[in-house]
């Protein structure tokens, strides 16, 4: 997959081929149909549905990043990966900080 990406030698930007775009599109459609079917036909209990849809969402995220945003661990695309890791850290700080504040506020509220 990562070997099929084309690189601009001056900027290091990655470009996909038709094969990678079609493969990513088909995988995205399949994952979406699976998630829709699991929820629509209520295959699992609610907790099982939450877990299965979360797992499918992570797989979908991976497919989107690899096939459409061309993130890889190639030496030419190293800055893309570093930028992505920085973005993930910022999002985690925001989400965890928000949850922390919300739970603290909830525990400090007066019960009437």
Secondary structure, 3 states (H helix, E strand, C coil): CHHHCEECCCCCCEECCHHHHHHHHHHHHHHHHHHHHHHHCCCCCHHHHHHHHHHHHHHHHHHHHHHCCCCCCCHHHHHHHHHHHHHHHHHHHHHHHHHHHHHHHHHHCCCC
